Amino acid sequence: MFEDIKIPGYLNKIVVLVLVILALAGLKLVSSILGPILIAMFFSILIYPFLKWLNRRGFSYNVSIIITLVGFAVLGGVIIEILYFSLSQMVSALPSFSINSSSALSSEANYVAQTIISHFPMGAVTDIVGTAVFVFFATIFMIYEIPNLKVRLEKGLGKDNNNLNEMIGLIDTFIKYFLIRVKVNLFAALGFIGIFLAFDINFALLWGILTFFLGFIPYLGIMIAAIPPILATWAKYGIQGAILITILFIIVNTIAESIIFPRQTGKGLQMSIYVVFVSLFVWGWILGPSGFLLAIPLTIIVIKYLEKYDETRWLAILMTSDDDENNVNE
């Protein structure tokens, strides 16, 4: 009786959009715990190639796991300690921060600085460190489980399962992209730390770590990371020092983003610039700060999923870009 009923195409698209909205709303409800878990997952995916590299070098699986976990524990512990002490000292120093009134545009700069300070979540330092500790231990357990997880999936789904192969291929793409991103961000962070040390700017390591992680946020990350040290330089050396350090930032960032990154990635992610920009705010709203860091990989997952079905492939096409589009108006 109902077999002859044909659902209009436009109704299918409406249903898909409603389901997407409901899914995003559900993610929003569990964002406080989902965000750190996703960050731990991506960290473990990034670290896993190092474990495989050790295994290929002749180390046994157990020895490779131990070396990887110890190395990550040492690195993670150092970063958490730097974050804790630097953030604690910075919070205690913020109330007395001001730019010398003899400096040009000092009143405007002080207004910007005080606005940032007044909105700085003073009580969030403990939460930031607590989240970092959770991510640290969650990543350790995930690193240990990843090889076993792959074996279990292959046993349950079969090695020739299309969905499993697509997922593995997507993870490999993420690993390649993020390893390149890590190299570029590390170059920028070390360059900025060198500039901070040369200018004798306080909390140089903190600003470097901030630059490294915010570098994963397209377009906006580096600009946000540059604001605190520029204001600190303005307070110490006046507007001339702020202008000089800004120029140095631009030079380092241009080398990293316009020379190193394109040569490493080739054509890139084939994502619309508009989609990249909007995805930052969408995932930031859904997951909080972790959403900004994971916006690109999460958007790629959505696009790959939409491409699999006829009803949603049009959405995937809208979200991607093509090199041929540049020749449309020629």
Secondary structure, DSSP 8 states (H G I E B T S, - for coil): --TT----HHHHHHHHHHHHHHHHHHHHHTHHHHHHHHHHHHHHHHHHHHHHHHHHTT--HHHHHHHHHHHHHHHHHHHHHHHHHHHHHHHHHGGG----TTSTTHHHHHHHHHHHHHTS-TTHHHHHHHHHHHHHHHHHHHHHHHHHHHHHHHHHH-TT-HHHHHHHHHHHHHHHHHHHHHHHHHHHHHHHHHHHHHTT-TTHHHHHHHHHHHTTSTTTHHHHHHHHHHHHHHHHHHHHHHHHHHHHHHHHHHIIIIIIHHHHHTTTT-B-HHHHHHHHHHHHHHHTHHHHHTHHHHHHHHHHHHHTSTTTHHHHHHHB--GGGGGTT-
